[in-house]
Amino acid sequence: MSKQEDFVRTQIRLEKHTHSLLKEFCEANKVSMNEAMNSLIFSSLMNELVEDNFTKRENLINMATNNLNDFTLQEVRDVCAIIGYIGHLRS
């Protein structure tokens, strides 16, 4: 399990219907809301990377790589995993 300092604490307000859908998703998949939100947000960002809309993909890649000097080793590994994921989907 990851250490607490490996995470950034944030707060979001969900619309009621979104919360209901998320709750159903969690119950159906036997995961916590936190795990579901992390997974769904990550998946959505990955989908943005593989869409044919080059501007969105380029902007997201720039956001992910602009601050590499400030990233931890784990974050650099995550960026590499994203690049590998894109390459796998493109082949």
PDB file of N, CA, C and O in Angstrom:
ATOM      1  N   MET A   1       0.833  -1.175   0.000  1.00  0.00           N
ATOM      2  CA  MET A   1       0.000   0.000   0.000  1.00  0.00           C
ATOM      3  C   MET A   1       0.884   1.246   0.000  1.00  0.00           C
ATOM      4  O   MET A   1       1.926   1.270   0.655  1.00  0.00           O
ATOM      5  N   SER A   2       0.479   2.256  -0.716  1.00  0.00           N
ATOM      6  CA  SER A   2       1.248   3.494  -0.810  1.00  0.00           C
ATOM      7  C   SER A   2       1.174   4.286   0.492  1.00  0.00           C
ATOM      8  O   SER A   2       0.206   4.193   1.247  1.00  0.00           O
ATOM      9  N   LYS A   3       2.209   5.054   0.727  1.00  0.00           N
ATOM     10  CA  LYS A   3       2.238   5.916   1.900  1.00  0.00           C
ATOM     11  C   LYS A   3       1.340   7.118   1.680  1.00  0.00           C
ATOM     12  O   LYS A   3       1.118   7.531   0.542  1.00  0.00           O
ATOM     13  N   GLN A   4       0.830   7.673   2.747  1.00  0.00           N
ATOM     14  CA  GLN A   4      -0.055   8.832   2.663  1.00  0.00           C
ATOM     15  C   GLN A   4       0.617  10.023   1.981  1.00  0.00           C
ATOM     16  O   GLN A   4      -0.054  10.798   1.299  1.00  0.00           O
ATOM     17  N   GLU A   5       1.950  10.185   2.155  1.00  0.00           N
ATOM     18  CA  GLU A   5       2.607  11.339   1.542  1.00  0.00           C
ATOM     19  C   GLU A   5       2.747  11.199   0.029  1.00  0.00           C
ATOM     20  O   GLU A   5       3.173  12.141  -0.639  1.00  0.00           O
ATOM     21  N   ASP A   6       2.395  10.031  -0.524  1.00  0.00           N
ATOM     22  CA  ASP A   6       2.426   9.835  -1.975  1.00  0.00           C
ATOM     23  C   ASP A   6       1.190  10.414  -2.652  1.00  0.00           C
ATOM     24  O   ASP A   6       1.030  10.287  -3.866  1.00  0.00           O
ATOM     25  N   PHE A   7       0.336  11.034  -1.891  1.00  0.00           N
ATOM     26  CA  PHE A   7      -0.929  11.527  -2.418  1.00  0.00           C
ATOM     27  C   PHE A   7      -1.090  13.011  -2.139  1.00  0.00           C
ATOM     28  O   PHE A   7      -0.455  13.570  -1.244  1.00  0.00           O
ATOM     29  N   VAL A   8      -1.950  13.630  -2.922  1.00  0.00           N
ATOM     30  CA  VAL A   8      -2.327  15.023  -2.712  1.00  0.00           C
ATOM     31  C   VAL A   8      -3.773  15.025  -2.258  1.00  0.00           C
ATOM     32  O   VAL A   8      -4.640  14.443  -2.910  1.00  0.00           O
ATOM     33  N   ARG A   9      -4.025  15.671  -1.152  1.00  0.00           N
ATOM     34  CA  ARG A   9      -5.394  15.749  -0.639  1.00  0.00           C
ATOM     35  C   ARG A   9      -6.129  16.829  -1.403  1.00  0.00           C
ATOM     36  O   ARG A   9      -5.614  17.930  -1.601  1.00  0.00           O
ATOM     37  N   THR A  10      -7.339  16.502  -1.828  1.00  0.00           N
ATOM     38  CA  THR A  10      -8.168  17.465  -2.539  1.00  0.00           C
ATOM     39  C   THR A  10      -9.623  17.242  -2.165  1.00  0.00           C
ATOM     40  O   THR A  10      -9.966  16.247  -1.527  1.00  0.00           O
ATOM     41  N   GLN A  11     -10.444  18.143  -2.554  1.00  0.00           N
ATOM     42  CA  GLN A  11     -11.864  18.009  -2.270  1.00  0.00           C
ATOM     43  C   GLN A  11     -12.623  18.407  -3.527  1.00  0.00           C
ATOM     44  O   GLN A  11     -12.290  19.401  -4.172  1.00  0.00           O
ATOM     45  N   ILE A  12     -13.643  17.627  -3.873  1.00  0.00           N
ATOM     46  CA  ILE A  12     -14.484  17.993  -5.007  1.00  0.00           C
ATOM     47  C   ILE A  12     -15.942  17.926  -4.585  1.00  0.00           C
ATOM     48  O   ILE A  12     -16.314  17.170  -3.688  1.00  0.00           O
ATOM     49  N   ARG A  13     -16.750  18.726  -5.243  1.00  0.00           N
ATOM     50  CA  ARG A  13     -18.190  18.667  -5.030  1.00  0.00           C
ATOM     51  C   ARG A  13     -18.780  17.976  -6.241  1.00  0.00           C
ATOM     52  O   ARG A  13     -18.570  18.408  -7.374  1.00  0.00           O
ATOM     53  N   LEU A  14     -19.514  16.908  -6.005  1.00  0.00           N
ATOM     54  CA  LEU A  14     -20.157  16.165  -7.084  1.00  0.00           C
ATOM     55  C   LEU A  14     -21.625  16.540  -7.173  1.00  0.00           C
ATOM     56  O   LEU A  14     -22.289  16.770  -6.161  1.00  0.00           O
ATOM     57  N   GLU A  15     -22.114  16.598  -8.393  1.00  0.00           N
ATOM     58  CA  GLU A  15     -23.547  16.772  -8.556  1.00  0.00           C
ATOM     59  C   GLU A  15     -24.222  15.514  -8.020  1.00  0.00           C
ATOM     60  O   GLU A  15     -23.616  14.442  -8.012  1.00  0.00           O
ATOM     61  N   LYS A  16     -25.467  15.633  -7.573  1.00  0.00           N
ATOM     62  CA  LYS A  16     -26.149  14.504  -6.936  1.00  0.00           C
ATOM     63  C   LYS A  16     -26.232  13.288  -7.855  1.00  0.00           C
ATOM     64  O   LYS A  16     -26.008  12.162  -7.411  1.00  0.00           O
ATOM     65  N   HIS A  17     -26.550  13.501  -9.121  1.00  0.00           N
ATOM     66  CA  HIS A  17     -26.669  12.356 -10.026  1.00  0.00           C
ATOM     67  C   HIS A  17     -25.304  11.715 -10.287  1.00  0.00           C
ATOM     68  O   HIS A  17     -25.214  10.499 -10.457  1.00  0.00           O
ATOM     69  N   THR A  18     -24.240  12.528 -10.321  1.00  0.00           N
ATOM     70  CA  THR A  18     -22.896  11.972 -10.494  1.00  0.00           C
ATOM     71  C   THR A  18     -22.510  11.148  -9.272  1.00  0.00           C
ATOM     72  O   THR A  18     -21.939  10.066  -9.408  1.00  0.00           O
ATOM     73  N   HIS A  19     -22.815  11.650  -8.091  1.00  0.00           N
ATOM     74  CA  HIS A  19     -22.530  10.915  -6.859  1.00  0.00           C
ATOM     75  C   HIS A  19     -23.276   9.581  -6.844  1.00  0.00           C
ATOM     76  O   HIS A  19     -22.711   8.556  -6.462  1.00  0.00           O
ATOM     77  N   SER A  20     -24.538   9.596  -7.258  1.00  0.00           N
ATOM     78  CA  SER A  20     -25.327   8.352  -7.292  1.00  0.00           C
ATOM     79  C   SER A  20     -24.715   7.342  -8.246  1.00  0.00           C
ATOM     80  O   SER A  20     -24.615   6.158  -7.924  1.00  0.00           O
ATOM     81  N   LEU A  21     -24.303   7.810  -9.428  1.00  0.00           N
ATOM     82  CA  LEU A  21     -23.670   6.907 -10.398  1.00  0.00           C
ATOM     83  C   LEU A  21     -22.352   6.362  -9.864  1.00  0.00           C
ATOM     84  O   LEU A  21     -22.046   5.181 -10.026  1.00  0.00           O
ATOM     85  N   LEU A  22     -21.580   7.228  -9.230  1.00  0.00           N
ATOM     86  CA  LEU A  22     -20.297   6.804  -8.662  1.00  0.00           C
ATOM     87  C   LEU A  22     -20.518   5.771  -7.562  1.00  0.00           C
ATOM     88  O   LEU A  22     -19.794   4.779  -7.483  1.00  0.00           O
ATOM     89  N   LYS A  23     -21.509   6.003  -6.720  1.00  0.00           N
ATOM     90  CA  LYS A  23     -21.813   5.064  -5.645  1.00  0.00           C
ATOM     91  C   LYS A  23     -22.208   3.700  -6.210  1.00  0.00           C
ATOM     92  O   LYS A  23     -21.764   2.667  -5.708  1.00  0.00           O
ATOM     93  N   GLU A  24     -23.039   3.695  -7.251  1.00  0.00           N
ATOM     94  CA  GLU A  24     -23.423   2.429  -7.906  1.00  0.00           C
ATOM     95  C   GLU A  24     -22.203   1.739  -8.504  1.00  0.00           C
ATOM     96  O   GLU A  24     -22.046   0.525  -8.383  1.00  0.00           O
ATOM     97  N   PHE A  25     -21.342   2.522  -9.149  1.00  0.00           N
ATOM     98  CA  PHE A  25     -20.116   1.985  -9.748  1.00  0.00           C
ATOM     99  C   PHE A  25     -19.254   1.306  -8.680  1.00  0.00           C
ATOM    100  O   PHE A  25     -18.742   0.206  -8.887  1.00  0.00           O
ATOM    101  N   CYS A  26     -19.103   1.982  -7.531  1.00  0.00           N
ATOM    102  CA  CYS A  26     -18.287   1.448  -6.429  1.00  0.00           C
ATOM    103  C   CYS A  26     -18.866   0.149  -5.879  1.00  0.00           C
ATOM    104  O   CYS A  26     -18.140  -0.817  -5.644  1.00  0.00           O
ATOM    105  N   GLU A  27     -20.163   0.138  -5.682  1.00  0.00           N
ATOM    106  CA  GLU A  27     -20.805  -1.063  -5.152  1.00  0.00           C
ATOM    107  C   GLU A  27     -20.688  -2.223  -6.137  1.00  0.00           C
ATOM    108  O   GLU A  27     -20.413  -3.352  -5.730  1.00  0.00           O
ATOM    109  N   ALA A  28     -20.894  -1.959  -7.424  1.00  0.00           N
ATOM    110  CA  ALA A  28     -20.823  -3.008  -8.437  1.00  0.00           C
ATOM    111  C   ALA A  28     -19.414  -3.574  -8.584  1.00  0.00           C
ATOM    112  O   ALA A  28     -19.235  -4.758  -8.868  1.00  0.00           O
ATOM    113  N   ASN A  29     -18.404  -2.700  -8.385  1.00  0.00           N
ATOM    114  CA  ASN A  29     -17.015  -3.120  -8.569  1.00  0.00           C
ATOM    115  C   ASN A  29     -16.284  -3.384  -7.258  1.00  0.00           C
ATOM    116  O   ASN A  29     -15.099  -3.718  -7.256  1.00  0.00           O
ATOM    117  N   LYS A  30     -16.995  -3.232  -6.143  1.00  0.00           N
ATOM    118  CA  LYS A  30     -16.421  -3.478  -4.810  1.00  0.00           C
ATOM    119  C   LYS A  30     -15.118  -2.703  -4.604  1.00  0.00           C
ATOM    120  O   LYS A  30     -14.092  -3.265  -4.220  1.00  0.00           O
ATOM    121  N   VAL A  31     -15.190  -1.384  -4.872  1.00  0.00           N
ATOM    122  CA  VAL A  31     -14.049  -0.498  -4.656  1.00  0.00           C
ATOM    123  C   VAL A  31     -14.517   0.712  -3.856  1.00  0.00           C
ATOM    124  O   VAL A  31     -15.709   1.015  -3.797  1.00  0.00           O
ATOM    125  N   SER A  32     -13.566   1.388  -3.249  1.00  0.00           N
ATOM    126  CA  SER A  32     -13.892   2.612  -2.503  1.00  0.00           C
ATOM    127  C   SER A  32     -14.154   3.749  -3.489  1.00  0.00           C
ATOM    128  O   SER A  32     -13.774   3.676  -4.657  1.00  0.00           O
ATOM    129  N   MET A  33     -14.806   4.793  -3.000  1.00  0.00           N
ATOM    130  CA  MET A  33     -15.046   5.964  -3.848  1.00  0.00           C
ATOM    131  C   MET A  33     -13.723   6.588  -4.266  1.00  0.00           C
ATOM    132  O   MET A  33     -13.569   7.007  -5.413  1.00  0.00           O
ATOM    133  N   ASN A  34     -12.773   6.653  -3.350  1.00  0.00           N
ATOM    134  CA  ASN A  34     -11.472   7.217  -3.669  1.00  0.00           C
ATOM    135  C   ASN A  34     -10.805   6.434  -4.800  1.00  0.00           C
ATOM    136  O   ASN A  34     -10.302   7.022  -5.757  1.00  0.00           O
ATOM    137  N   GLU A  35     -10.804   5.123  -4.684  1.00  0.00           N
ATOM    138  CA  GLU A  35     -10.189   4.278  -5.712  1.00  0.00           C
ATOM    139  C   GLU A  35     -10.905   4.443  -7.049  1.00  0.00           C
ATOM    140  O   GLU A  35     -10.260   4.533  -8.094  1.00  0.00           O
ATOM    141  N   ALA A  36     -12.226   4.484  -7.020  1.00  0.00           N
ATOM    142  CA  ALA A  36     -13.002   4.647  -8.245  1.00  0.00           C
ATOM    143  C   ALA A  36     -12.719   5.992  -8.903  1.00  0.00           C
ATOM    144  O   ALA A  36     -12.512   6.058 -10.115  1.00  0.00           O
ATOM    145  N   MET A  37     -12.709   7.072  -8.108  1.00  0.00           N
ATOM    146  CA  MET A  37     -12.460   8.394  -8.687  1.00  0.00           C
ATOM    147  C   MET A  37     -11.064   8.481  -9.286  1.00  0.00           C
ATOM    148  O   MET A  37     -10.894   9.020 -10.379  1.00  0.00           O
ATOM    149  N   ASN A  38     -10.058   7.953  -8.581  1.00  0.00           N
ATOM    150  CA  ASN A  38      -8.700   7.958  -9.127  1.00  0.00           C
ATOM    151  C   ASN A  38      -8.637   7.192 -10.433  1.00  0.00           C
ATOM    152  O   ASN A  38      -8.039   7.658 -11.403  1.00  0.00           O
ATOM    153  N   SER A  39      -9.245   6.031 -10.463  1.00  0.00           N
ATOM    154  CA  SER A  39      -9.227   5.197 -11.659  1.00  0.00           C
ATOM    155  C   SER A  39      -9.957   5.858 -12.826  1.00  0.00           C
ATOM    156  O   SER A  39      -9.459   5.866 -13.952  1.00  0.00           O
ATOM    157  N   LEU A  40     -11.130   6.407 -12.554  1.00  0.00           N
ATOM    158  CA  LEU A  40     -11.924   7.022 -13.614  1.00  0.00           C
ATOM    159  C   LEU A  40     -11.270   8.301 -14.149  1.00  0.00           C
ATOM    160  O   LEU A  40     -11.288   8.551 -15.354  1.00  0.00           O
ATOM    161  N   ILE A  41     -10.700   9.100 -13.262  1.00  0.00           N
ATOM    162  CA  ILE A  41     -10.013  10.316 -13.708  1.00  0.00           C
ATOM    163  C   ILE A  41      -8.800   9.946 -14.547  1.00  0.00           C
ATOM    164  O   ILE A  41      -8.581  10.528 -15.609  1.00  0.00           O
ATOM    165  N   PHE A  42      -8.006   8.981 -14.081  1.00  0.00           N
ATOM    166  CA  PHE A  42      -6.826   8.553 -14.826  1.00  0.00           C
ATOM    167  C   PHE A  42      -7.226   8.019 -16.197  1.00  0.00           C
ATOM    168  O   PHE A  42      -6.606   8.364 -17.204  1.00  0.00           O
ATOM    169  N   SER A  43      -8.269   7.172 -16.242  1.00  0.00           N
ATOM    170  CA  SER A  43      -8.736   6.616 -17.516  1.00  0.00           C
ATOM    171  C   SER A  43      -9.187   7.715 -18.468  1.00  0.00           C
ATOM    172  O   SER A  43      -8.902   7.663 -19.664  1.00  0.00           O
ATOM    173  N   SER A  44      -9.889   8.704 -17.939  1.00  0.00           N
ATOM    174  CA  SER A  44     -10.341   9.814 -18.777  1.00  0.00           C
ATOM    175  C   SER A  44      -9.162  10.585 -19.358  1.00  0.00           C
ATOM    176  O   SER A  44      -9.177  10.961 -20.530  1.00  0.00           O
ATOM    177  N   LEU A  45      -8.145  10.817 -18.543  1.00  0.00           N
ATOM    178  CA  LEU A  45      -6.960  11.514 -19.043  1.00  0.00           C
ATOM    179  C   LEU A  45      -6.243  10.681 -20.100  1.00  0.00           C
ATOM    180  O   LEU A  45      -5.762  11.228 -21.092  1.00  0.00           O
ATOM    181  N   MET A  46      -6.166   9.370 -19.902  1.00  0.00           N
ATOM    182  CA  MET A  46      -5.529   8.500 -20.896  1.00  0.00           C
ATOM    183  C   MET A  46      -6.312   8.507 -22.203  1.00  0.00           C
ATOM    184  O   MET A  46      -5.722   8.495 -23.284  1.00  0.00           O
ATOM    185  N   ASN A  47      -7.639   8.526 -22.105  1.00  0.00           N
ATOM    186  CA  ASN A  47      -8.462   8.597 -23.311  1.00  0.00           C
ATOM    187  C   ASN A  47      -8.215   9.889 -24.071  1.00  0.00           C
ATOM    188  O   ASN A  47      -8.221   9.894 -25.302  1.00  0.00           O
ATOM    189  N   GLU A  48      -7.998  10.979 -23.356  1.00  0.00           N
ATOM    190  CA  GLU A  48      -7.671  12.247 -24.007  1.00  0.00           C
ATOM    191  C   GLU A  48      -6.377  12.116 -24.800  1.00  0.00           C
ATOM    192  O   GLU A  48      -6.243  12.694 -25.879  1.00  0.00           O
ATOM    193  N   LEU A  49      -5.427  11.356 -24.268  1.00  0.00           N
ATOM    194  CA  LEU A  49      -4.139  11.202 -24.936  1.00  0.00           C
ATOM    195  C   LEU A  49      -4.248  10.408 -26.233  1.00  0.00           C
ATOM    196  O   LEU A  49      -3.482  10.652 -27.165  1.00  0.00           O
ATOM    197  N   VAL A  50      -5.171   9.477 -26.309  1.00  0.00           N
ATOM    198  CA  VAL A  50      -5.233   8.623 -27.502  1.00  0.00           C
ATOM    199  C   VAL A  50      -6.281   9.075 -28.513  1.00  0.00           C
ATOM    200  O   VAL A  50      -6.400   8.491 -29.589  1.00  0.00           O
ATOM    201  N   GLU A  51      -7.040  10.113 -28.169  1.00  0.00           N
ATOM    202  CA  GLU A  51      -7.987  10.647 -29.139  1.00  0.00           C
ATOM    203  C   GLU A  51      -7.233  11.260 -30.306  1.00  0.00           C
ATOM    204  O   GLU A  51      -6.055  11.597 -30.189  1.00  0.00           O
ATOM    205  N   ASP A  52      -7.912  11.399 -31.416  1.00  0.00           N
ATOM    206  CA  ASP A  52      -7.294  11.968 -32.603  1.00  0.00           C
ATOM    207  C   ASP A  52      -7.168  13.488 -32.540  1.00  0.00           C
ATOM    208  O   ASP A  52      -6.582  14.091 -33.439  1.00  0.00           O
ATOM    209  N   ASN A  53      -7.692  14.101 -31.526  1.00  0.00           N
ATOM    210  CA  ASN A  53      -7.595  15.548 -31.387  1.00  0.00           C
ATOM    211  C   ASN A  53      -6.200  15.890 -30.869  1.00  0.00           C
ATOM    212  O   ASN A  53      -5.954  15.862 -29.663  1.00  0.00           O
ATOM    213  N   PHE A  54      -5.294  16.210 -31.782  1.00  0.00           N
ATOM    214  CA  PHE A  54      -3.884  16.402 -31.447  1.00  0.00           C
ATOM    215  C   PHE A  54      -3.670  17.516 -30.438  1.00  0.00           C
ATOM    216  O   PHE A  54      -2.789  17.395 -29.586  1.00  0.00           O
ATOM    217  N   THR A  55      -4.427  18.579 -30.498  1.00  0.00           N
ATOM    218  CA  THR A  55      -4.230  19.705 -29.585  1.00  0.00           C
ATOM    219  C   THR A  55      -4.416  19.270 -28.142  1.00  0.00           C
ATOM    220  O   THR A  55      -3.597  19.603 -27.286  1.00  0.00           O
ATOM    221  N   LYS A  56      -5.494  18.522 -27.858  1.00  0.00           N
ATOM    222  CA  LYS A  56      -5.720  18.063 -26.488  1.00  0.00           C
ATOM    223  C   LYS A  56      -4.581  17.162 -26.038  1.00  0.00           C
ATOM    224  O   LYS A  56      -4.063  17.311 -24.931  1.00  0.00           O
ATOM    225  N   ARG A  57      -4.192  16.224 -26.902  1.00  0.00           N
ATOM    226  CA  ARG A  57      -3.132  15.282 -26.545  1.00  0.00           C
ATOM    227  C   ARG A  57      -1.828  16.028 -26.306  1.00  0.00           C
ATOM    228  O   ARG A  57      -1.128  15.766 -25.328  1.00  0.00           O
ATOM    229  N   GLU A  58      -1.504  16.949 -27.189  1.00  0.00           N
ATOM    230  CA  GLU A  58      -0.265  17.705 -27.041  1.00  0.00           C
ATOM    231  C   GLU A  58      -0.275  18.525 -25.754  1.00  0.00           C
ATOM    232  O   GLU A  58       0.729  18.577 -25.044  1.00  0.00           O
ATOM    233  N   ASN A  59      -1.404  19.165 -25.451  1.00  0.00           N
ATOM    234  CA  ASN A  59      -1.500  19.948 -24.221  1.00  0.00           C
ATOM    235  C   ASN A  59      -1.320  19.076 -22.992  1.00  0.00           C
ATOM    236  O   ASN A  59      -0.632  19.471 -22.051  1.00  0.00           O
ATOM    237  N   LEU A  60      -1.927  17.892 -22.984  1.00  0.00           N
ATOM    238  CA  LEU A  60      -1.815  17.008 -21.830  1.00  0.00           C
ATOM    239  C   LEU A  60      -0.390  16.486 -21.664  1.00  0.00           C
ATOM    240  O   LEU A  60       0.113  16.396 -20.544  1.00  0.00           O
ATOM    241  N   ILE A  61       0.255  16.145 -22.769  1.00  0.00           N
ATOM    242  CA  ILE A  61       1.648  15.682 -22.695  1.00  0.00           C
ATOM    243  C   ILE A  61       2.527  16.812 -22.176  1.00  0.00           C
ATOM    244  O   ILE A  61       3.405  16.583 -21.345  1.00  0.00           O
ATOM    245  N   ASN A  62       2.298  18.031 -22.660  1.00  0.00           N
ATOM    246  CA  ASN A  62       3.080  19.174 -22.170  1.00  0.00           C
ATOM    247  C   ASN A  62       2.871  19.385 -20.672  1.00  0.00           C
ATOM    248  O   ASN A  62       3.824  19.653 -19.941  1.00  0.00           O
ATOM    249  N   MET A  63       1.621  19.263 -20.217  1.00  0.00           N
ATOM    250  CA  MET A  63       1.344  19.406 -18.796  1.00  0.00           C
ATOM    251  C   MET A  63       2.081  18.338 -17.997  1.00  0.00           C
ATOM    252  O   MET A  63       2.591  18.615 -16.911  1.00  0.00           O
ATOM    253  N   ALA A  64       2.139  17.126 -18.525  1.00  0.00           N
ATOM    254  CA  ALA A  64       2.757  16.014 -17.812  1.00  0.00           C
ATOM    255  C   ALA A  64       4.270  16.118 -17.786  1.00  0.00           C
ATOM    256  O   ALA A  64       4.908  15.603 -16.867  1.00  0.00           O
ATOM    257  N   THR A  65       4.859  16.779 -18.783  1.00  0.00           N
ATOM    258  CA  THR A  65       6.320  16.786 -18.873  1.00  0.00           C
ATOM    259  C   THR A  65       6.969  18.126 -18.539  1.00  0.00           C
ATOM    260  O   THR A  65       8.184  18.179 -18.347  1.00  0.00           O
ATOM    261  N   ASN A  66       6.202  19.198 -18.467  1.00  0.00           N
ATOM    262  CA  ASN A  66       6.783  20.518 -18.196  1.00  0.00           C
ATOM    263  C   ASN A  66       7.569  20.568 -16.894  1.00  0.00           C
ATOM    264  O   ASN A  66       8.592  21.248 -16.818  1.00  0.00           O
ATOM    265  N   ASN A  67       7.118  19.876 -15.896  1.00  0.00           N
ATOM    266  CA  ASN A  67       7.740  19.972 -14.575  1.00  0.00           C
ATOM    267  C   ASN A  67       8.500  18.714 -14.186  1.00  0.00           C
ATOM    268  O   ASN A  67       8.602  18.397 -13.001  1.00  0.00           O
ATOM    269  N   LEU A  68       9.038  17.990 -15.171  1.00  0.00           N
ATOM    270  CA  LEU A  68       9.749  16.750 -14.853  1.00  0.00           C
ATOM    271  C   LEU A  68      10.868  16.971 -13.839  1.00  0.00           C
ATOM    272  O   LEU A  68      11.135  16.096 -13.016  1.00  0.00           O
ATOM    273  N   ASN A  69      11.518  18.115 -13.887  1.00  0.00           N
ATOM    274  CA  ASN A  69      12.614  18.373 -12.934  1.00  0.00           C
ATOM    275  C   ASN A  69      12.123  18.380 -11.498  1.00  0.00           C
ATOM    276  O   ASN A  69      12.884  18.079 -10.578  1.00  0.00           O
ATOM    277  N   ASP A  70      10.851  18.724 -11.299  1.00  0.00           N
ATOM    278  CA  ASP A  70      10.286  18.787  -9.954  1.00  0.00           C
ATOM    279  C   ASP A  70       9.637  17.478  -9.521  1.00  0.00           C
ATOM    280  O   ASP A  70       9.201  17.351  -8.377  1.00  0.00           O
ATOM    281  N   PHE A  71       9.568  16.494 -10.438  1.00  0.00           N
ATOM    282  CA  PHE A  71       8.880  15.236 -10.148  1.00  0.00           C
ATOM    283  C   PHE A  71       9.746  14.313  -9.305  1.00  0.00           C
ATOM    284  O   PHE A  71      10.975  14.359  -9.365  1.00  0.00           O
ATOM    285  N   THR A  72       9.084  13.483  -8.525  1.00  0.00           N
ATOM    286  CA  THR A  72       9.779  12.428  -7.802  1.00  0.00           C
ATOM    287  C   THR A  72      10.067  11.290  -8.777  1.00  0.00           C
ATOM    288  O   THR A  72       9.551  11.280  -9.895  1.00  0.00           O
ATOM    289  N   LEU A  73      10.874  10.353  -8.362  1.00  0.00           N
ATOM    290  CA  LEU A  73      11.173   9.196  -9.203  1.00  0.00           C
ATOM    291  C   LEU A  73       9.896   8.447  -9.566  1.00  0.00           C
ATOM    292  O   LEU A  73       9.742   8.007 -10.705  1.00  0.00           O
ATOM    293  N   GLN A  74       8.983   8.297  -8.618  1.00  0.00           N
ATOM    294  CA  GLN A  74       7.724   7.603  -8.891  1.00  0.00           C
ATOM    295  C   GLN A  74       6.904   8.349  -9.940  1.00  0.00           C
ATOM    296  O   GLN A  74       6.300   7.731 -10.817  1.00  0.00           O
ATOM    297  N   GLU A  75       6.886   9.672  -9.846  1.00  0.00           N
ATOM    298  CA  GLU A  75       6.131  10.456 -10.828  1.00  0.00           C
ATOM    299  C   GLU A  75       6.755  10.346 -12.216  1.00  0.00           C
ATOM    300  O   GLU A  75       6.034  10.289 -13.212  1.00  0.00           O
ATOM    301  N   VAL A  76       8.078  10.315 -12.296  1.00  0.00           N
ATOM    302  CA  VAL A  76       8.744  10.117 -13.591  1.00  0.00           C
ATOM    303  C   VAL A  76       8.382   8.746 -14.139  1.00  0.00           C
ATOM    304  O   VAL A  76       8.126   8.604 -15.335  1.00  0.00           O
ATOM    305  N   ARG A  77       8.357   7.740 -13.281  1.00  0.00           N
ATOM    306  CA  ARG A  77       7.956   6.400 -13.719  1.00  0.00           C
ATOM    307  C   ARG A  77       6.525   6.404 -14.238  1.00  0.00           C
ATOM    308  O   ARG A  77       6.219   5.743 -15.230  1.00  0.00           O
ATOM    309  N   ASP A  78       5.636   7.157 -13.562  1.00  0.00           N
ATOM    310  CA  ASP A  78       4.254   7.252 -14.004  1.00  0.00           C
ATOM    311  C   ASP A  78       4.165   7.884 -15.390  1.00  0.00           C
ATOM    312  O   ASP A  78       3.394   7.423 -16.232  1.00  0.00           O
ATOM    313  N   VAL A  79       4.952   8.939 -15.634  1.00  0.00           N
ATOM    314  CA  VAL A  79       4.969   9.573 -16.953  1.00  0.00           C
ATOM    315  C   VAL A  79       5.458   8.571 -17.997  1.00  0.00           C
ATOM    316  O   VAL A  79       4.897   8.487 -19.089  1.00  0.00           O
ATOM    317  N   CYS A  80       6.494   7.818 -17.665  1.00  0.00           N
ATOM    318  CA  CYS A  80       6.999   6.793 -18.589  1.00  0.00           C
ATOM    319  C   CYS A  80       5.936   5.737 -18.863  1.00  0.00           C
ATOM    320  O   CYS A  80       5.801   5.266 -19.992  1.00  0.00           O
ATOM    321  N   ALA A  81       5.188   5.367 -17.837  1.00  0.00           N
ATOM    322  CA  ALA A  81       4.112   4.389 -18.013  1.00  0.00           C
ATOM    323  C   ALA A  81       3.037   4.939 -18.942  1.00  0.00           C
ATOM    324  O   ALA A  81       2.488   4.203 -19.762  1.00  0.00           O
ATOM    325  N   ILE A  82       2.736   6.218 -18.819  1.00  0.00           N
ATOM    326  CA  ILE A  82       1.752   6.849 -19.700  1.00  0.00           C
ATOM    327  C   ILE A  82       2.243   6.795 -21.142  1.00  0.00           C
ATOM    328  O   ILE A  82       1.486   6.453 -22.051  1.00  0.00           O
ATOM    329  N   ILE A  83       3.502   7.131 -21.345  1.00  0.00           N
ATOM    330  CA  ILE A  83       4.066   7.106 -22.699  1.00  0.00           C
ATOM    331  C   ILE A  83       4.028   5.687 -23.255  1.00  0.00           C
ATOM    332  O   ILE A  83       3.705   5.483 -24.425  1.00  0.00           O
ATOM    333  N   GLY A  84       4.358   4.709 -22.417  1.00  0.00           N
ATOM    334  CA  GLY A  84       4.279   3.306 -22.840  1.00  0.00           C
ATOM    335  C   GLY A  84       2.863   2.906 -23.175  1.00  0.00           C
ATOM    336  O   GLY A  84       2.631   2.181 -24.143  1.00  0.00           O
ATOM    337  N   TYR A  85       1.911   3.375 -22.381  1.00  0.00           N
ATOM    338  CA  TYR A  85       0.506   3.084 -22.607  1.00  0.00           C
ATOM    339  C   TYR A  85       0.047   3.643 -23.960  1.00  0.00           C
ATOM    340  O   TYR A  85      -0.668   2.975 -24.706  1.00  0.00           O
ATOM    341  N   ILE A  86       0.464   4.866 -24.261  1.00  0.00           N
ATOM    342  CA  ILE A  86       0.107   5.491 -25.538  1.00  0.00           C
ATOM    343  C   ILE A  86       0.704   4.678 -26.684  1.00  0.00           C
ATOM    344  O   ILE A  86       0.022   4.386 -27.666  1.00  0.00           O
ATOM    345  N   GLY A  87       1.967   4.321 -26.557  1.00  0.00           N
ATOM    346  CA  GLY A  87       2.618   3.542 -27.600  1.00  0.00           C
ATOM    347  C   GLY A  87       1.942   2.209 -27.831  1.00  0.00           C
ATOM    348  O   GLY A  87       1.796   1.766 -28.970  1.00  0.00           O
ATOM    349  N   HIS A  88       1.532   1.574 -26.756  1.00  0.00           N
ATOM    350  CA  HIS A  88       0.842   0.281 -26.862  1.00  0.00           C
ATOM    351  C   HIS A  88      -0.482   0.432 -27.596  1.00  0.00           C
ATOM    352  O   HIS A  88      -0.829  -0.410 -28.424  1.00  0.00           O
ATOM    353  N   LEU A  89      -1.220   1.487 -27.304  1.00  0.00           N
ATOM    354  CA  LEU A  89      -2.513   1.700 -27.961  1.00  0.00           C
ATOM    355  C   LEU A  89      -2.357   2.095 -29.419  1.00  0.00           C
ATOM    356  O   LEU A  89      -3.226   1.803 -30.239  1.00  0.00           O
ATOM    357  N   ARG A  90      -1.276   2.745 -29.740  1.00  0.00           N
ATOM    358  CA  ARG A  90      -1.050   3.201 -31.121  1.00  0.00           C
ATOM    359  C   ARG A  90      -0.548   2.085 -32.023  1.00  0.00           C
ATOM    360  O   ARG A  90      -0.676   2.188 -33.243  1.00  0.00           O
ATOM    361  N   SER A  91       0.030   1.002 -31.452  1.00  0.00           N
ATOM    362  CA  SER A  91       0.580  -0.061 -32.301  1.00  0.00           C
ATOM    363  C   SER A  91      -0.467  -0.990 -32.830  1.00  0.00           C
ATOM    364  O   SER A  91      -0.148  -1.930 -33.558  1.00  0.00           O
TER     365      SER A  91
END
